Amino acid sequence: MSEFIIETNKLTKKFKNRYAVESVNLQIKKGEIYGFLGPNGAGKTTTIRMLLGLAKPTYGSIQIFGKDMKKEKLTVLKKVGSLVEYPSYYGHLTAYENLEAIRILLDAPKSRIDEVLSIVRLSNDAKRPVKGFSLGMKQRLGIAAALLGKPELLILDEPTNGLDPSGILEIRELIKSMPKEHGITILVSSHLLSEMDQMATQVGIITKGKMIFQDSIETLRQRSKSKIAIKVNETEQAWRMLLSKGIQAEMENKQIYLPHSSDEAISTVVEELIHNRFSVFRVQEEKKSLEDIFLELTSGEGSL
Amino acid sequence: MLKTFASDLIKIKRKMIWFLIFLGPFGVVALEAVNFGLRYDYLTKLYADDLWGGLIGEARYLAIPALMLGLTIIASMIAGIEHQTNSWKQLLALPISKLRVFTGKFALAAVLLFASSTLLFIGIIILGIILKFGTEIPFLSLLKMAYFPYLAAMPFVAFHMWLSITMKNQAIPLVVGIVGTILSMMSFNFPDWFPWKWPSLENGWGDPIYSVFAGLGLGLIIYLMGSIDFGRKDVQ
């Protein structure tokens, strides 16, 4: 068995003439919270549908728990819990009945229903019809359903979509607690990087069907190096002066940018500027946010 | 298969389905009650030799459209439960084969319609006794009246289950079902190979059992084709 819980090889899905997913190689290790990121329509949901056997790949293979998805789909799915896009539920049934309809199919013990209801804190609403639930509660019921079969792998597609901030926080805390408390590996997709930043340990970024980044979240963070911006009067002359002194600097938007450097180096630059009678208005550190990097990577897809 | 069936039974709780299962046979019996109530003298004279046979014959003509319309609505409602909130993706991501899911739904429709047929069987007996047709009840022809059209209509049960599952928009299966109901009502002049004629149990050999065999055979074929198609398609 390979070290990866999920491993795909050149996974491809073609709709007519358009590639929804093209040669995606996912690699997810045990115990990770893998953040699967991409703008809307990048191919996240299509990839997840293929992982769950809901859609057939046009090309490429999927290995989950080291087993080929094509050959051993049902064996694999026994150990997988899922929530795809907006929650699925039977509105006319109570939360308990909803879970019972799924429990029968999973052959799970009856006591498991109360367990999962308490995990998602819906025990008090178990006897109410689900159509009266708020979106957050429906989403939590969906997670409860995903947990029914004691999965080793949880696949959650946009679990916080459309939730209010407190709902998002609740789901996030729930997701973060899973690997610790239950040893579950999680694949969670989102189009919001800030959200992933707060829970994921690994990140995969997909855009236009192609995987463009896959590594730990730290690696992504390191890309967000800071720059020092200096605002002076007569920017151009000041910049030329600095260059003539052999100091690397760039000029942009009437500001001078220095690459990230030590405190001493900055003070030398400022000293030079003042010495040459330039007025220094501002010296500030400009840090690129992860969002900026994300936008850069997905080349300003514009759908955020 | 029992698992998917049990799960589907939970899902139809508090839906109108059970009410419809009751309404179909009740409607047929009630209309016959009105029919015989209003024209009691005329009809008892007409069927003087065989009162029970007369009642059964009259009921059969009403039972066919009720059955055809009923199976259309039941199939649409069973599939609608999953369509409504897009539960297919949740259901089919469970470790259950698609064949079993399809079979479970088909079995549910078949069992519910069987229940309807049984209610019709009981209802007509009660009506006959109330109408004082005597206690020499012809059970065999009653059984034939209640269950043979149901068995002969199996191709439609399988076809509608497949159509309703395949299409999210239930207007199309409903229209197809209504057209089918009308066809089955005026099928007397159609040739024997025409499936819409089978529930009427009329055929050139003069024995209703051939209509039943044809229905069961084609029903099985359509069920198999439907389940293969369902298994092949990507889930929406």
HADDOCK unambig.tbl for C-alpha pairs under 7 A between the chains (distance, minus, plus):
assign (segid A and resid 52 and name CA) (segid B and resid 93 and name CA) 5.73 0.50 0.50
assign (segid A and resid 53 and name CA) (segid B and resid 93 and name CA) 6.85 0.50 0.50
assign (segid A and resid 54 and name CA) (segid B and resid 89 and name CA) 6.83 0.50 0.50
assign (segid A and resid 54 and name CA) (segid B and resid 92 and name CA) 6.83 0.50 0.50
assign (segid A and resid 54 and name CA) (segid B and resid 93 and name CA) 6.61 0.50 0.50
assign (segid A and resid 54 and name CA) (segid B and resid 234 and name CA) 5.84 0.50 0.50
assign (segid A and resid 54 and name CA) (segid B and resid 235 and name CA) 5.22 0.50 0.50
assign (segid A and resid 55 and name CA) (segid B and resid 234 and name CA) 4.58 0.50 0.50
assign (segid A and resid 55 and name CA) (segid B and resid 235 and name CA) 6.15 0.50 0.50
assign (segid A and resid 56 and name CA) (segid B and resid 234 and name CA) 6.59 0.50 0.50
assign (segid A and resid 74 and name CA) (segid B and resid 95 and name CA) 4.70 0.50 0.50
assign (segid A and resid 74 and name CA) (segid B and resid 96 and name CA) 6.59 0.50 0.50
assign (segid A and resid 77 and name CA) (segid B and resid 93 and name CA) 6.88 0.50 0.50
assign (segid A and resid 77 and name CA) (segid B and resid 94 and name CA) 6.15 0.50 0.50
assign (segid A and resid 77 and name CA) (segid B and resid 95 and name CA) 4.95 0.50 0.50
assign (segid A and resid 78 and name CA) (segid B and resid 95 and name CA) 5.18 0.50 0.50
assign (segid A and resid 88 and name CA) (segid B and resid 85 and name CA) 5.49 0.50 0.50
assign (segid A and resid 88 and name CA) (segid B and resid 86 and name CA) 5.89 0.50 0.50
assign (segid A and resid 88 and name CA) (segid B and resid 87 and name CA) 4.76 0.50 0.50
assign (segid A and resid 88 and name CA) (segid B and resid 90 and name CA) 6.36 0.50 0.50
assign (segid A and resid 89 and name CA) (segid B and resid 85 and name CA) 6.19 0.50 0.50
assign (segid A and resid 89 and name CA) (segid B and resid 87 and name CA) 6.35 0.50 0.50
assign (segid A and resid 90 and name CA) (segid B and resid 85 and name CA) 6.98 0.50 0.50
assign (segid A and resid 92 and name CA) (segid B and resid 14 and name CA) 6.89 0.50 0.50
assign (segid A and resid 101 and name CA) (segid B and resid 7 and name CA) 4.63 0.50 0.50
assign (segid A and resid 101 and name CA) (segid B and resid 10 and name CA) 6.11 0.50 0.50
assign (segid A and resid 101 and name CA) (segid B and resid 11 and name CA) 6.84 0.50 0.50
assign (segid A and resid 102 and name CA) (segid B and resid 7 and name CA) 6.98 0.50 0.50
assign (segid A and resid 104 and name CA) (segid B and resid 3 and name CA) 6.06 0.50 0.50
assign (segid A and resid 104 and name CA) (segid B and resid 7 and name CA) 6.14 0.50 0.50
assign (segid A and resid 105 and name CA) (segid B and resid 3 and name CA) 5.69 0.50 0.50
assign (segid A and resid 105 and name CA) (segid B and resid 4 and name CA) 6.31 0.50 0.50
assign (segid A and resid 105 and name CA) (segid B and resid 7 and name CA) 6.86 0.50 0.50
